[in-house]
Amino acid sequence: MSHMPELPTDGQIEKVRSFNRFYTRHIGLLNEGLLESAFSLTEARVLYELAHRGPVTAADLGRELGLDAGYLSRLLKRFDAQGLIERSPSQDDRRQFLLSLTDQGHAAFEPLNQASATQVAAMLLALSESERERLVRAMGTVERLIGDGQEPDPPYILRPHQVGDIGWIAHRQGLLYAREYGWDESFEALVAEIAAAFVKNFDPQWERCWIAERDGEVVGSVFVVRHSDEVAKLRLLYVEPSARGLGLGRRLVDECIGFARAKGYKTLTLWTNDILVAARSIYQATGFRLVKEEAHRSFGKDLVGQTWDLDL
């Protein structure tokens, strides 16, 4: 039986409207000229698209910006009369014309672009680094939740570990495995020990950590740790629930395999538990083979530990 979604509350609606009023006032969108220029917000947005996209039809421009065709036509006529845009026949459809900025158009847009960047820089300058990161993450969340649903490809970045990551990984894995499998705090302690030892003994020539980040938030990680001249260990693979379904787990494992091969290791090994079905399916798909199983009592649960090896 399907359920109707709950309607937004009056308080939620008013909060969004309040934020809209705050933001438009804060960045001066209610002023007659945007950023003390001769251009309105809509005119500046059209100039921005033409400056960054290159030739585009009026129909495509209007559709992507959500502008009424008649209003956009009048706006473009003003730009044409001011010498800001030029039109050229489309190679695909001779009935259509491609719009682009003239040199004069680029010259008119550049001060506007610089003024916008300066305004945002001044706003961010008043915040601490942590506050800036919070702001950018919050904006990314807003954009993702109420945007058109399109994700960048891929919708995350991979980077090396940095200060703060290790504690976060222990914290998140402790919480996730407690919620999803009922494991106790001894698992978080184990993760913290492994991660701390990695940082303390880190050898960048033979070891690597990948941190997956999405909208400024850590959404996954994995480590390759040197065990011997010929054997490396894959450790602490995890993916946040919000990032599952993006192929991130497979990508992290592939990065480990590629790194281990490039460094000349003969074997990449890992230890896991049979209850971690999603992770095991990735290991199987990437060529790992199960070499050992052993029942054990850990993290407050009866588990079956597994060792998997990949011949490189």
Secondary structure, DSSP 8 states (H G I E B T S, - for coil): ---------HHHHHHHHHHHHHHHHHTTTTSSSGGGSS--HHHHHHHHHHHHH-SEEHHHHHHHHT--HHHHHHHHHHHHHTT-EEEEE-SS-TT-EEEEE-HHHHHHHHHHHHHHHHHHHHHHHTS-HHHHHHHHHHHHHHHHHHS-----SSSSEEE---TTHHHHHHHHHHHHHHHHH---HHHHHHHHHHHHHHHHT--TTT-EEEEEEETTEEEEEEEEEE-SSSEEEEEEEEE-GGGTTSSHHHHHHHHHHHHHHHTT-SEEEEEEETT-HHHHHHHHHTT-EEEEEEEEEETTEEEEEEEEEEE-
